[in-house]
């Protein structure tokens, strides 16, 4: 009787497990491969974010959004939509002001903690994923990095810069250069971490890039699916196996 009960319980357990879809935030066992692309957007949420979300939804692609604290007020519904649609939330400081943020390790950590709390209060998500303003080089000193690590934050930079802010009025060049960089990373077996901005990459450009990259069998991941963060002090190197 006991044996039958154990078998029944085990069967129910298997059925429950099999009915739960794999989380988008589970680590990918091969997170640094040439076919991997991590799409990241900085400086939102803003009025441009919903159209980008529409494109991502159309292609069933998840991305990482690094949120500015000063942009949250009035855009709470957009922030919630990012979460509801399965994207990853990252922190991008409160002010994006170079002097204020980097004044000391403490000021940098405090800004990240402030935006972290704001996001948590609205969405219930407590993110430890960060991207510091203007990237970690040269402003993040060793003391800054140690303070962030001690606070439990995981820093991300990028290895594909779309320069969308520079080519805002020349999206064709931006699209071409971005796809070219992603293909180059694949050729030497390294994942691509793509830097974009909500206000600078147009929905049309995002759609164009996704259309071409999906045809070429690239796989899209979020930062939550990587076993370690990529930044300029911890670069990933490609492997052919």
C-alpha positions in Angstrom: 0.0 0.0 0.0 2.8 2.4 1.0 4.7 1.5 -2.2 1.6 2.3 -4.3 1.1 5.6 -2.5 4.8 6.6 -3.2 4.4 5.7 -6.9 1.2 7.8 -7.1 2.8 10.8 -5.5 5.9 10.5 -7.8 3.6 10.3 -10.8 1.7 13.4 -9.7 5.0 15.2 -9.2 6.2 14.4 -12.7 2.9 15.6 -14.2 3.1 18.9 -12.3 6.7 19.4 -13.4 6.0 18.6 -17.0 3.0 21.0 -17.1 5.2 24.0 -16.0 6.9 25.7 -18.9 10.6 26.3 -18.7 11.3 29.7 -17.2 12.7 32.4 -19.5 15.1 33.1 -16.6 16.7 29.7 -16.4 20.4 29.6 -17.0 21.3 28.5 -20.6 23.9 25.7 -20.5 25.7 27.3 -23.4 25.3 31.0 -22.7 28.4 32.1 -24.6 28.1 30.7 -28.1 28.3 32.5 -31.4 24.6 32.1 -32.2 23.6 33.7 -28.9 22.4 37.3 -28.9 21.5 39.4 -25.8 19.5 42.4 -26.8 19.7 45.2 -24.2 18.0 48.6 -24.1 19.1 51.5 -21.9 17.4 54.7 -20.6 13.8 53.7 -20.5 11.0 53.5 -19.8 9.7 56.2 -22.1 7.2 56.9 -24.8 9.2 54.9 -27.3 9.3 51.7 -25.2 5.8 50.3 -26.0 6.5 50.2 -29.8 9.7 48.3 -29.2 7.8 45.9 -26.9 5.3 45.4 -29.8 8.1 44.3 -32.1 9.7 42.0 -29.6 6.3 40.4 -29.0 5.7 39.9 -32.7 9.0 38.0 -33.0 8.6 36.2 -29.6 12.0 37.6 -28.5 12.9 38.6 -24.9 15.3 41.4 -24.1 16.9 43.1 -21.1 15.8 46.7 -20.2 18.1 48.8 -18.1 15.8 51.2 -16.3 16.5 54.8 -15.3 15.0 55.7 -12.0 14.2 59.3 -13.1 12.1 57.9 -16.0 9.8 55.7 -14.0 7.3 58.3 -12.8 4.4 58.4 -15.2 5.7 55.3 -17.0 4.8 52.7 -14.3 2.4 50.8 -16.7 5.2 50.5 -19.3 7.5 49.1 -16.6 4.9 46.6 -15.5 4.4 45.6 -19.2 8.1 44.9 -19.6 7.8 42.4 -16.6 4.5 41.0 -17.7 5.8 40.1 -21.1 8.7 38.2 -19.8 11.6 40.6 -20.3 14.4 41.0 -17.9 14.7 44.2 -15.8 18.1 45.8 -15.1 19.1 48.9 -13.2 20.8 51.9 -14.9 21.0 54.4 -12.0 18.6 57.1 -10.9 20.1 60.1 -12.5 22.6 59.0 -15.3 24.6 62.0 -14.1 28.3 61.2 -14.3 29.4 63.5 -11.6 26.7 62.5 -9.1 26.8 58.8 -9.8 30.6 58.3 -9.7 31.3 60.7 -6.9 32.1 57.8 -4.6 31.5 54.0 -4.4 28.7 54.8 -1.9 26.9 57.2 -4.2 27.0 54.7 -7.1 25.6 51.9 -4.9 23.0 54.2 -3.4 21.6 55.2 -6.8 21.3 51.5 -7.8 19.6 50.7 -4.6 17.1 53.6 -5.1 16.1 52.5 -8.6 16.0 48.9 -7.4 13.5 49.8 -4.7 11.3 51.8 -7.1 11.1 48.9 -9.5 10.3 46.5 -6.7 7.6 48.7 -5.3 5.9 48.8 -8.7 6.5 45.3 -10.1 7.6 43.1 -7.2 10.8 42.4 -9.1 14.0 42.9 -7.2 16.7 43.1 -9.8 20.4 42.8 -9.1 21.4 43.3 -12.7 23.0 46.6 -13.4 24.6 48.7 -16.2 26.4 51.8 -15.0 26.1 55.0 -16.9 28.4 55.3 -19.9 29.8 51.8 -19.3 32.2 50.6 -16.6 35.4 51.9 -18.3 37.0 54.2 -17.3 34.7 55.4 -14.5 34.3 52.3 -12.4 37.3 52.2 -10.2 38.3 49.0 -8.3 36.7 50.5 -5.2 33.4 51.1 -7.1 33.4 47.6 -8.5 34.1 46.0 -5.1 31.3 48.1 -3.5 28.8 47.0 -6.2 29.8 43.3 -5.7 29.5 43.6 -1.9 26.0 45.1 -2.4 25.1 42.0 -4.5 24.9 43.7 -7.9 26.0 42.0 -11.2 27.4 44.5 -13.8 26.8 44.3 -17.5 28.5 46.1 -20.4 28.3 45.2 -24.1 30.4 44.0 -27.0 28.2 45.2 -29.8 27.6 49.0 -29.8 24.8 50.0 -32.3 25.8 53.7 -31.9 22.1 54.3 -32.3 22.4 57.7 -30.7 24.9 58.7 -33.3 22.9 57.2 -36.2 19.5 58.2 -35.0 18.8 59.8 -38.3 20.7 57.2 -40.3 19.0 54.0 -39.2 20.1 52.1 -42.3 23.8 52.5 -41.4 23.0 51.5 -37.8 21.2 48.3 -38.8 23.9 47.3 -41.2 26.8 47.9 -38.7 24.9 46.1 -36.0 24.2 42.9 -38.0 27.8 43.0 -39.3 29.1 43.0 -35.7 26.8 40.2 -34.6 27.9 38.0 -37.6 31.5 38.7 -36.7 31.0 37.5 -33.2 29.5 34.3 -34.4 32.5 33.8 -36.7 34.8 33.6 -33.7 32.3 31.7 -31.4 31.4 34.5 -29.1 27.9 35.7 -28.0 26.8 39.2 -28.8 25.6 41.6 -26.1 23.9 44.4 -28.1 23.6 47.9 -26.7 20.6 49.9 -27.8 18.5 52.8 -26.4 14.7 53.0 -26.2 14.8 56.5 -27.6 17.3 55.9 -30.4 16.6 52.5 -32.0 13.5 52.7 -34.1 10.8 50.0 -34.1 11.4 49.6 -37.8 15.1 49.0 -37.3 14.5 46.5 -34.5 12.1 44.6 -36.7 14.6 44.6 -39.6 17.4 43.3 -37.4 15.2 40.6 -35.8 13.9 39.5 -39.2 17.4 39.0 -40.6 18.9 37.5 -37.4 16.1 35.0 -36.9 16.4 33.9 -40.5 20.1 33.2 -39.8 19.1 31.1 -36.8 20.5 33.3 -34.0 19.1 32.6 -30.5 18.0 35.4 -28.3 18.6 35.4 -24.5 18.3 37.8 -21.6 21.0 38.6 -19.1 19.2 36.4 -16.5 19.9 33.4 -18.6 23.7 33.8 -18.4 25.7 32.1 -15.7 28.0 35.1 -15.4 27.8 38.7 -16.3 29.7 40.3 -19.1 31.6 43.5 -18.5 34.8 45.1 -19.6 36.6 43.6 -16.7 35.2 40.2 -17.3 34.9 39.6 -21.0 33.7 36.4 -22.5 35.9 34.6 -25.0 34.6 32.4 -27.7 34.9 28.7 -27.8 34.6 26.5 -30.9 33.0 23.6 -28.9 
